[in-house]
């Protein structure tokens, strides 16, 4: 079993310290250097707007400063770590308020981003199509609506206007009615929903998630340098269920990343933008910090450091 060497970890430490954003540095220090989790509060505050939603490029592939449901899903993913702290609770309460105010009754969920995303540097898949009144990402309802519903369930004590159980029923019905899995990102969102709901609702989702994951997963090591859904993409830091993924595929993917970090000390994105190429260089640097952190967390989860 391959493990990241001490030297390898020190080189990753150095990369994160020099090149990652303040948010990812704080998260890295919390997970790997025993900093108090409160260290992530201030970096997160930077991305939360007055309306309670998140924006300001927390998702590096779109630099929209205004709040968006997609950016808010990222903020809430991290806020879960500090939901026991007074400041964390207040930030979560404000984020929930934003989600209630931005909920689209007709869609029974949220569009990822508003049309104003087009006014800022962004990846081509985040371009808002005015004729379709959505981005291409919005063709898959669950991204980010399923994930956001999971956070509303987790923090339902702050919900005042929406019927959370009704929304969970809708999300489960939508997914169990699906037969074509073309978006791994929608599956990632459903995994986060699954991780945040109670056992009874988990049972209703589990079989379909297993089916979707094992249909989408790419076990071919030679293709992992490209943008493909690898085994570890379907594993969250707090996941206990591996959804019947083959252990040999997970093991191979862990070995792949150990070798990559030993060689390059960081994980770079396997995609790029077509436009805003100067901005892309900054976004690429930000993504490298995010992907390196996420990879280290997967290695940590499976005792590979």
C-alpha positions, -999 to +999 in steps of 0.1 A: +000+000+000+015+033-011+016+062+013+026+098+008+061+102+023+070+127+050+090+146+024+060+146+001+038+160+027+063+187+036+064+197-001+026+198-002+026+219+029+050+244+013+028+246-018-003+252+001+014+279+022+027+298-008+001+294-034-034+285-020-061+310-012-066+320+024-096+298+027-079+266+016-048+275+037-071+277+068-088+245+060-055+228+054-041+241+087-073+228+105-071+193+090-033+188+090-018+212+115-043+210+144-054+246+141-087+254+158-116+251+133-125+287+140-096+297+117-119+292+087-145+317+099-128+349+087-118+335+052-154+323+048-169+357+058-151+373+028-173+353+004-206+359+021-227+388+008-251+411+027-281+390+015-266+359+032-256+341+000-221+334-011-203+348-042-171+367-049-155+338-068-156+312-040-161+289-070-130+298-091-147+289-124-170+319-122-160+353-106-195+366-101-195+388-070-232+386-064-247+357-045-257+325-063-271+292-051-241+273-065-216+295-046-238+292-015-236+254-017-199+257-014-201+281+015-225+258+034-203+228+028-175+245+048-199+261+073-208+226+085-174+225+102-183+255+124-220+250+129-213+246+167-198+281+169-218+313+174-204+330+144-209+298+123-245+295+133-252+331+124-236+327+090-256+295+083-288+312+094-282+340+069-273+315+041-306+296+048-325+329+045-308+336+012-318+301-001-354+306+010-356+340-008-340+327-040-360+295-042-378+290-075-412+275-069-417+266-105-384+247-107-388+233-072-352+242-066-326+268-078-308+278-109-271+276-104-263+313-111-281+345-122-277+360-157-252+385-142-226+357-142-219+368-178-205+401-166-175+385-150-147+361-161-160+326-162-156+291-177-177+285-208-200+261-190-210+289-167-223+311-195-259+320-189-280+313-221-306+341-223-327+321-247-329+291-224-328+312-193-302+290-177-266+276-180-258+242-195-252+230-159-289+237-151-300+209-174-294+186-145-318+196-117-299+181-088-268+203-093-270+222-069-306+218-058-303+183-043-272+194-023-289+226-011-320+206+001-296+185+022-283+216+039-318+229+045-326+195+061-295+197+083-304+233+094-341+231+093-344+249+126-335+280+106-360+274+078-391+295+080-409+294+046-401+261+029-414+226+036-381+207+038-395+172+039-416+179+009-384+191-009-366+159+001-394+138-012-393+157-045-355+153-048-357+115-041-386+111-065-367+131-092-336+109-089-353+076-085-373+084-117-340+089-136-326+063-159-300+083-177-270+094-157-250+119-178-238+143-151-214+130-124-217+165-108-254+158-101-244+125-085-219+144-063-247+167-051-269+137-044-241+121-023-240+153-002-278+152+001-275+116+012-248+124+038-270+151+054-304+134+058-317+108+082-315+070+078-350+065+066-345+089+037-311+075+030-326+041+023-348+056-004-318+069-023-291+043-017-299+018-045-302+045-072-269+061-061-251+028-062-265+023-098-256+058-109-221+058-095-211+024-109-224+035-143-205+067-143-172+058-126-141+056-149-118+028-136-092+033-164-060+046-148-045+058-181-075+083-184-072+098-149-050+126-161-081+138-181-113+152-168-132+120-160-152+108-129-126+089-109-135+066-080-124+091-053-146+118-068-175+099-054-160+098-019-167+127+005-146+135+036-176+125+058-188+096+036-192+062+053-210+046+024-188+037-006-219+027-026-205-007-038-176+008-056-148-018-061-121-016-035-095-023-061-106+008-081-104+030-050-070+015-041-057+021-076-070+057-075-053+063-041-020+050-054-024+072-085-027+103-063+001+093-040+024+090-070+012+123-085+018+142-053+052+127-048+061+138-083+044+172-086+036+183-050+002+196-061-029+186-081-037+209-111-071+211-128-076+188-158-096+215-176-092+250-189-112+280-201-116+291-237-119+328-229-107+352-202-073+335-205-055+359-182-081+354-155-079+316-161-043+317-149-054+330-115-084+306-115-060+277-123-038+286-093-069+288-070-082+254-083-048+238-077-050+248-040-086+234-038-078+201-056-046+196-036-065+200-004-093+177-015-068+150-026-049+152+007-082+148+026-090+116+005-055+103+013-060+111+050-094+094+050-078+061+038-047+064+059-024+071+030-003+098+046 
